[in-house]
Each structure stands twice: as C-alpha cells, then as structure tokens.
C-alpha cells in the first residue's frame, strides 16, 4: 500500500495562529466595550453576580440559578407582551 508523503510540521504556524487569536479577541473586546455592549471588566462583573447568588460557576462557565431571571433575560423584548 503506498504511503502519502507528509509535510514536516511548521512550528511558526502555531505561534501565528495563537497571535491571530489574541489579536481577534482583543479587537472584539475593544469594539464591544466601545459600543457599550458588555461590562468592561467581565471577571469582576461575574464574581459580583456569583456573590449575589445570581450565577454559579459550572465547568468552564456560569449558569443562572433563578429560572425566572434566566427567562426574563433571554426573552426578546420585541416579541414579549407588555404587562
């Protein structure tokens, strides 16, 4: 059975991909902060929400503890009925 020739790994490719990912992350973060979309300091925001028992750490992320709050925050204000 013939073998397919493999190219040697390029160590500079991994570093370039990591640099690109860092640049993309900070660019997106800067744009979101500039537009006022999220809080500027996520970790402080999430830690405070956890202290106030609104969130709980779960694996690598967070989950809402209160079902009504989770439902309220995920509703589309355009489609919800005003009470």
C-alpha positions in Angstrom: 0.0 0.0 0.0 1.5 3.4 -1.0 2.0 5.9 1.8 1.1 9.5 1.4 4.0 11.8 1.9 3.6 14.2 4.9 5.0 17.6 5.1 7.1 18.4 8.2 5.3 20.5 10.9 5.8 24.2 10.8 6.3 25.5 14.3 5.8 29.1 13.3 2.2 28.3 12.1 1.1 27.5 15.7 2.6 30.7 17.0 1.0 32.7 14.2 -2.4 31.2 14.9 -2.1 32.0 18.6 -1.1 35.6 17.8 -4.1 36.0 15.5 -6.5 34.6 18.1 -5.2 37.1 20.7 -5.5 40.0 18.2 -9.0 38.9 17.3 -10.0 38.5 21.0 -8.8 42.0 22.0 -10.3 43.6 18.8 -13.7 42.1 19.6 -13.4 43.1 23.2 -12.4 46.7 22.3 -15.3 47.1 19.9 -17.9 45.7 22.4 -16.6 48.0 25.1 -16.6 51.0 22.7 -20.2 50.3 21.7 -21.2 49.9 25.4 -22.5 46.4 24.9 -20.8 44.4 27.8 -19.3 45.4 31.1 -15.6 46.3 30.6 -14.4 44.0 33.4 -16.2 40.7 32.9 -14.5 38.8 35.7 -15.4 41.4 38.3 -18.9 41.5 37.0 -19.3 37.7 37.1 -17.7 37.5 40.5 -20.2 40.0 41.9 -23.1 38.2 40.3 -21.8 35.0 41.9 -21.6 36.7 45.3 -25.1 37.9 45.0 -26.2 34.3 44.2 -27.4 35.1 40.7 -24.9 32.9 39.0 -23.0 29.7 39.8 -19.7 28.5 38.3 -20.4 25.4 36.3 -17.5 23.8 34.4 -15.7 26.5 32.4 -18.7 28.9 32.5 -21.6 30.2 34.6 -25.2 29.3 34.9 -28.2 31.3 36.2 -29.7 29.9 39.4 -33.1 31.6 39.1 -35.4 30.3 36.4 -37.5 33.5 36.2 -34.4 35.7 35.9 -33.0 33.4 33.2 -36.3 33.5 31.3 -36.6 37.3 31.6 -33.0 37.9 30.3 -33.4 35.6 27.4 -36.8 37.0 26.2 -36.9 39.1 23.1 -38.3 42.5 24.1 -39.8 43.0 20.7 -42.0 39.8 21.0 -42.9 39.9 24.7 -46.3 41.2 25.8 -46.2 44.3 28.0 -48.0 43.7 31.3 
